[in-house]
Amino acid sequence: MSKYELAVVVTAQIDDEARAAVVDRCKALIERFGGTVENVDDWGKKKLAYEIQKMNEAYYYFITFSAEGASIVEIEHRMRIMDNVIRYLCVKKDEA
């Protein structure tokens, strides 16, 4: 299993409970496809580099996890249609 990091940008127009539910759904999605979540790093509310869907601010989360390479395709496919997620990026971490 390789280590990955999933960056998730969540809309700032929802309340704290809904935002926590989005992060929980991301973690459940990773675990559903055989991954193990190691850490969730909450960076809080940040200004976006450019306007996305008429929004200037969003919440940033970085989820570190281990998974098989084949499961990443399924995770990204499900992230693409997830509500309240503006952007996401999954990258493989270096072993060094």
Secondary structure, DSSP 8 states (H G I E B T S, - for coil): -EEEEEEEEEESSS-HHHHHHHHHHHHHHHHHTT-EEEEEEEEEEEEEEEEETTEEEEEEEEEEEEE-HHHHHHHHHHHHT-TTEEEEEEEE----
